[in-house]
């Protein structure tokens, strides 16, 4: 179940990145936006991308911690079963 949630989170991050790219493309193509506004949009998108990278990093750390804990639980179960014999 956790693996499914992590995969879904990866998909969400990809969709966020695609949406940010779409905003960049629209901003770059628009001839009606003032230079300052385009700059502000690009700066905000840059900040959002940094946040997405931080989320991806946090997601990866969480995945690794969960995998480690799952392995520890399996090892403890095996040790307990061995002790009960």
Secondary structure, 3 states (H helix, E strand, C coil): CHHHHHHHHHHHHHHHHHHHHHHHHHHHHCCCCCHHHHHHHHHHHHHHHHHHHHHHHHHHHHHHHHHHHHHHHHHHHHHHHHHHC
